[in-house]
């Protein structure tokens, strides 16, 4: 049962100035991509650069080889405005299919904050594609915590044309956080997303929650926008 249920409806109208732009060309055996959005989702969607804010300047490059090797950098924020700190995500990985129905991916990513160097972190990730469904796991090491994440995207199944993806993360804190009834050393959070296109509009229904509640939420610092249960309806359409 939802601890707190909030319904958020947002329509995002893309213009030529905010629409994702990607430049691509071949360099021998390499494929180069330059763009304003991440050109790939690490570990089949498991580890992904932070979603860029609508008012931040962002971009990056991705270089992949025919053998399956790839590397690149992406900056979710160039740090131009005072509210957005400079962040540079560098990654290296290997992605290869066994056949048309089965493939795998392994790699590592480093999150760097040049103006906040103590906050640098890194993660190892692995992904598996099976009949169009994607599964992944990552192990992250931040300065103040360790994180383990499981991810599943059932895009190959899609009952009634609805896409389903799920993420579950455990957070082990480096130092306990004091709360009203004691201290918090670890917690977990999760999310489930249902997606379906409708008349040119991308509809997402997302439910997120965590293992913390009440006064414990003062220690929450996970992936979700809030500690308690949150139900979000998102509608997005691009006119260009």
C-alpha positions in Angstrom: 0.0 0.0 0.0 1.3 3.4 -0.9 2.6 5.4 2.1 2.3 8.6 0.1 0.6 8.6 -3.3 1.3 11.5 -5.6 0.1 11.8 -9.2 2.2 13.9 -11.5 1.1 14.6 -15.0 3.6 16.4 -17.2 3.6 17.1 -20.9 7.0 17.8 -22.4 6.9 19.7 -25.7 10.2 19.2 -27.5 11.4 22.0 -29.8 14.3 22.0 -32.3 16.4 23.6 -29.5 15.9 20.9 -26.9 15.4 17.9 -29.1 18.2 15.3 -28.9 20.8 15.8 -31.6 23.2 13.1 -32.7 26.0 13.3 -35.2 27.3 9.9 -36.5 30.0 8.8 -38.9 32.3 5.9 -39.6 36.1 6.1 -38.9 37.5 3.0 -40.4 36.4 0.1 -38.1 35.1 2.5 -35.6 31.6 4.1 -35.3 31.7 7.7 -33.8 28.7 9.3 -32.3 28.5 12.9 -30.9 25.3 14.0 -29.3 23.4 16.0 -26.7 22.1 12.8 -25.0 23.8 9.6 -23.9 24.3 7.5 -27.0 24.0 4.3 -25.0 22.6 3.0 -21.7 25.4 1.2 -19.9 24.7 -2.5 -19.1 21.5 -2.5 -21.2 19.9 0.3 -19.3 21.3 -0.5 -15.9 23.9 2.2 -15.4 23.0 5.4 -17.2 24.4 8.9 -17.0 22.3 11.2 -14.9 19.3 12.6 -16.9 20.3 16.1 -18.0 18.2 18.9 -16.7 16.2 21.0 -19.2 18.2 24.1 -18.4 21.7 22.6 -18.4 24.1 22.3 -21.3 25.1 18.7 -21.9 26.7 16.4 -24.5 29.3 13.7 -25.1 30.9 11.2 -27.5 30.8 7.5 -28.0 33.3 5.4 -30.0 32.6 1.7 -30.8 34.5 -1.0 -32.7 33.2 -3.8 -34.8 34.6 -6.3 -32.3 32.2 -5.1 -29.6 34.6 -2.8 -27.7 33.4 0.7 -26.9 34.4 3.7 -24.9 33.3 7.3 -24.5 32.5 10.2 -22.3 29.3 12.1 -21.5 28.7 15.2 -19.4 25.1 15.5 -18.0 26.0 19.0 -17.0 28.8 21.3 -18.2 28.5 23.3 -15.0 27.7 26.6 -16.8 24.9 27.6 -14.3 25.5 27.8 -10.5 22.8 25.2 -9.9 24.5 22.6 -12.1 27.9 21.3 -11.2 30.3 20.0 -13.8 30.1 16.2 -14.2 32.0 14.0 -16.6 31.2 10.3 -17.0 33.8 8.1 -18.7 33.1 4.5 -19.6 34.7 1.5 -21.2 33.0 -1.8 -22.1 32.5 -4.8 -24.4 29.2 -5.8 -25.9 28.7 -8.8 -28.1 25.8 -11.0 -29.2 26.1 -14.8 -29.1 23.3 -15.1 -31.7 20.1 -13.2 -32.7 18.4 -14.0 -29.3 21.2 -13.9 -26.8 24.0 -11.3 -26.0 26.0 -9.9 -23.2 27.8 -6.7 -22.0 30.5 -6.0 -19.5 32.2 -2.7 -18.5 33.0 0.0 -16.1 32.1 3.7 -15.7 33.7 6.5 -13.7 31.7 9.5 -12.5 34.0 12.5 -12.1 33.2 15.9 -10.6 36.3 18.1 -11.4 35.2 20.8 -9.0 34.2 18.4 -6.3 36.9 15.7 -6.6 36.1 13.9 -3.3 32.7 12.9 -4.9 34.3 10.8 -7.7 32.8 7.3 -7.9 32.9 4.2 -10.2 30.8 1.2 -11.0 31.3 -2.2 -12.6 28.4 -3.5 -14.6 27.2 -6.5 -16.6 24.2 -7.1 -18.8 22.4 -9.9 -20.6 20.0 -9.7 -23.5 17.6 -12.7 -23.9 14.9 -12.7 -26.6 14.6 -9.0 -26.5 14.5 -8.8 -22.7 17.4 -7.1 -20.9 18.8 -7.9 -17.5 21.7 -6.3 -15.6 23.7 -6.0 -12.4 26.1 -3.3 -11.2 28.4 -2.8 -8.2 29.1 0.9 -7.4 31.7 2.4 -5.0 31.0 6.0 -3.9 33.1 7.9 -1.4 30.4 7.4 1.3 28.6 4.2 0.3 28.5 1.0 -1.7 25.6 0.2 -4.0 24.4 -3.0 -5.7 21.7 -2.8 -8.4 19.6 -5.3 -10.2 17.7 -4.3 -13.4 15.2 -5.9 -15.7 13.6 -4.6 -18.9 11.0 -6.9 -20.4 10.9 -5.1 -23.7 10.8 -8.4 -25.6 7.6 -9.5 -24.0 5.3 -6.4 -23.7 1.9 -7.9 -22.7 -0.9 -5.8 -24.3 1.8 -3.6 -25.9 3.0 -2.3 -22.5 6.7 -2.3 -21.7 7.8 -3.2 -18.2 11.1 -2.3 -16.5 12.2 -2.7 -12.9 15.2 -1.6 -10.8 16.2 -2.6 -7.2 19.2 -1.1 -5.4 20.7 -1.7 -1.9 22.8 1.1 -0.4 25.4 0.3 2.3 26.4 3.6 3.9 30.0 4.2 4.9 28.9 6.0 8.1 25.6 5.4 9.9 23.1 8.3 9.8 21.4 9.2 13.0 17.6 9.2 13.0 14.9 9.7 15.7 14.8 6.0 16.7 18.5 5.1 16.2 20.7 5.0 13.1 20.6 3.9 9.5 23.5 1.8 8.1 21.8 0.5 5.0 18.5 0.8 3.0 17.1 -0.2 -0.3 14.9 1.4 -2.9 13.1 0.2 -6.1 11.0 1.3 -9.0 8.7 -0.2 -11.6 7.9 1.5 -14.9 5.1 0.7 -17.3 5.5 2.3 -20.8 3.2 2.5 -23.8 3.0 4.8 -26.9 -0.5 6.3 -27.5 -1.3 8.5 -30.5 2.3 9.8 -30.9 2.6 10.3 -27.1 5.0 8.3 -24.9 3.2 7.4 -21.7 5.1 6.2 -18.6 3.5 5.1 -15.3 6.2 4.8 -12.6 6.0 3.6 -9.0 8.9 4.0 -6.6 9.4 3.3 -2.9 12.1 2.5 -0.4 12.6 0.4 2.8 12.6 3.6 4.9 9.5 5.2 6.4 8.5 8.0 8.8 11.4 9.7 10.6 13.9 7.2 8.9 13.3 9.1 5.6 15.6 11.9 6.9 18.5 9.5 6.1 17.3 8.7 2.5 19.7 9.5 -0.3 18.8 6.9 -3.0 17.9 6.9 -6.6 14.2 7.9 -6.3 13.0 11.5 -6.0 11.6 10.8 -2.6 11.7 8.2 0.2 8.0 7.3 0.5 5.9 5.7 -2.2 5.4 7.8 -5.3 3.2 7.2 -8.3 4.1 9.3 -11.4 2.3 9.5 -14.7 4.5 11.1 -17.5 3.3 12.1 -21.0 5.9 13.2 -23.5 5.6 14.1 -27.2 8.0 15.5 -29.7 6.7 17.7 -32.5 10.0 17.6 -34.5 
